[in-house]
Amino acid sequence: MKKIFIFFAALAFVGLSGFGCISFKDTTVTTTSGIYKTTDQGEIWEKKSSFPTAEGVGNVAHVGVNVFAIDPSDHLAIYAGTESDGLLYSYDGAEAWNSANELDAGPIAAVVIDPEDKCVVYAASRNKIYKTEDCSRTFEQTYYETRTETEITDIEIDWYNHTVVYAATSEGDLLKSTDAGASWSPLYRFEGDIYDILIDPFDSRVLYVGTKRKGLWKTIDNGENWAQLNQELKEFKDTKDIYQVVADKTSEGTIIIATKYGLLRTYDAGSTWSAIPLLTPPSEAEIQAMAINPREGKEIYYVTESTIYKTLDAGQSWITKKVPASGRYAQALIVDPENGKVIYLGLTAAKK
């Protein structure tokens, strides 16, 4: 009965909100990209592709997923930035999906939700940043990069002061807004594609930036001054490319970075690093995405193109599962912040 209620509630929402003009109406779609969910820490994965519309139930099984974001104030509200189908969102833990129709049906590289107002969402598409203040009903462009070939690669909101927003570009520029996206200023240029921004969950003045070819950077004063951490990482080869930077929210100073070398961890905010033992030799695992259980830092997940890796003991041992769709590639991963057994996986039909 609960599933029936969820379906009709979602259908009513679609009708009231004016959604339904999106092209995800073909219920015969058989491709197996899209979004998967587990409720048992990755033992069983279920495809979550329902897309109710005023004309019937379609699906989003064909979309390729770039990135996930979960609302800090509502763990059932999840957003999926896709490769070419715009921004999708669900308010019921991926049971039913809606589309942000005001955004172009193009790539979404980054999504972030305001921790103080769940209806405020920022999304990056190509060289633009968009913002909604009405729960994705309408979007306004809040930043335009004049170098049209330059893409926005990440967006993050300061959890201590939600009017402060950071954005990164594929040219290595870190931008900062202090008025909730109304205006932007260049903060620092790293001269290498920025892959990821992390705001320390214990001190928002501390930021880490992972770059292409220029390694890992850190600031302790909101970006006024930066230190490159290459010296601290020098004993590990292939650490010039930092694909992802993730904090263990249960342990201050504990950060894990995903590199070509593998996974590296610090317990002292970047002063010293050690390699997390993986099943594959160093520099042989092509890590596509990584996540840590926000409530249990020993639970770490990462995905390569075809395999999901899980450790429950901080990397001492690993459990593997094949990606739940043959011939598809894993590209996005996120753990529910309230229920660590729930994990979302995004697949794509082509190599990244």
C-alpha positions, 0 to 999 in steps of 0.5 A, spaced: 500 500 500 505 504 501 508 504 494 501 505 491 501 511 495 508 514 493 506 513 486 500 517 486 503 522 490 508 523 485 503 523 480 499 528 483 505 532 484 507 532 477 500 534 475 500 540 479 507 542 478 507 542 470 512 537 469 510 531 464 513 535 458 520 531 458 521 526 453 522 520 458 515 517 457 517 511 453 516 505 457 519 500 453 526 503 454 531 497 455 538 500 456 541 499 463 544 505 465 541 509 470 540 509 477 541 503 482 539 503 490 541 498 495 538 498 502 543 492 505 550 496 504 551 493 496 549 486 497 543 487 492 542 493 487 535 495 485 534 499 479 530 506 480 527 509 474 520 510 475 518 517 472 511 518 473 508 523 468 501 526 467 500 521 461 503 515 464 509 512 467 515 513 464 522 511 466 529 514 466 533 507 465 537 510 459 540 516 463 548 516 464 549 519 471 555 524 472 554 526 480 549 525 486 547 530 491 543 529 497 539 534 501 543 535 508 536 537 511 532 531 508 536 524 506 530 522 502 531 528 497 536 526 492 539 529 485 542 526 479 546 530 475 546 527 468 550 526 462 545 529 457 538 529 460 539 535 465 537 535 472 533 529 475 531 529 483 527 525 487 523 526 494 522 519 496 529 516 496 529 515 488 522 511 488 520 516 483 524 521 479 522 528 476 526 533 472 528 540 472 525 542 466 527 549 466 534 547 465 537 545 458 537 537 457 544 537 457 550 535 462 550 537 469 557 536 472 555 538 479 549 539 484 549 542 491 543 544 496 543 549 501 543 546 508 539 552 510 533 552 505 532 545 501 528 549 496 535 553 494 539 548 489 545 550 485 547 546 478 553 547 473 551 545 466 557 546 461 560 554 462 554 556 467 551 556 474 544 555 475 540 557 481 533 555 483 529 558 490 523 554 489 524 547 489 526 546 482 520 549 479 524 555 476 532 556 475 536 563 473 543 563 471 547 566 476 554 565 473 556 565 466 563 563 464 565 567 458 570 562 455 565 558 452 569 552 452 571 552 460 566 548 464 564 548 471 566 542 474 564 543 482 560 547 486 560 547 494 556 551 499 559 553 506 555 549 511 557 555 516 555 561 512 550 558 506 551 565 503 558 563 501 559 559 495 565 556 491 565 554 484 571 550 480 572 550 473 576 546 468 581 551 467 583 551 474 580 557 477 576 557 483 571 562 484 567 565 490 561 568 492 559 571 498 552 573 496 549 566 495 551 566 487 548 573 486 556 575 484 562 571 483 570 573 484 576 569 482 579 566 489 585 562 486 588 559 480 591 553 480 593 552 473 590 545 472 583 542 471 579 542 478 576 535 479 573 536 486 572 541 492 572 539 499 569 544 505 572 541 512 566 538 515 569 540 522 572 547 520 569 551 514 575 555 513 579 549 511 578 547 504 581 542 500 582 542 492 584 536 488 586 538 481 589 535 474 596 535 474 597 540 480 596 535 486 592 537 492 591 544 495 589 546 502 587 553 505 586 554 512 583 561 511 577 561 507 582 561 501 586 567 502 592 563 502 594 556 499 599 550 500 600 545 495 601 538 499 605 535 494 611 534 498 607 531 503 605 526 498 611 525 494 613 518 497 607 516 492 607 516 485 601 518 480 598 523 485 599 529 481 591 527 479 587 528 485 580 525 482 576 526 489 577 528 496 572 526 501 572 527 509 570 522 514 565 526 518 566 521 524 573 523 525 576 530 525 582 531 520 581 524 517 581 525 509 581 520 503 583 522 496 582 518 490 588 518 485 591 514 480 595 511 485 589 509 489 586 511 495 590 515 500 588 517 507 591 522 512 589 522 520 592 529 521 589 534 516 594 532 510 600 533 514 602 525 513 599 520 508 598 512 508 596 508 502 589 504 504 591 497 501 587 495 495 586 488 492 589 491 486 596 493 485 598 501 486 596 505 479 592 499 476 585 501 479 581 506 475 577 509 481 571 512 478 567 514 485 568 514 492 564 514 498 565 514 506 559 512 510 557 519 514 556 515 520 561 510 520 568 512 517 570 505 517 565 503 511 568 506 505 566 504 498 569 505 491 567 503 484 571 502 478 568 501 471 565 494 472 566 493 480 564 495 486 569 495 492 566 495 500 570 495 506 567 495 513 574 495 517 577 501 514 581 498 508 583 492 512 579 487 507 575 488 501 568 485 499 567 486 491 561 486 487 560 486 479 556 493 477 549 491 477 548 492 469 553 488 464 556 492 459 555 499 463 560 503 467 559 506 474 560 513 475 557 516 481 556 513 488 553 516 494 551 514 501 545 516 505 547 520 511 542 518 515 542 510 513 549 507 511 545 501 509 542 505 503 547 507 497 546 510 490 550 508 484 550 512 477 551 508 471 553 510 464 553 507 457 559 509 455 566 510 458 567 516 462 
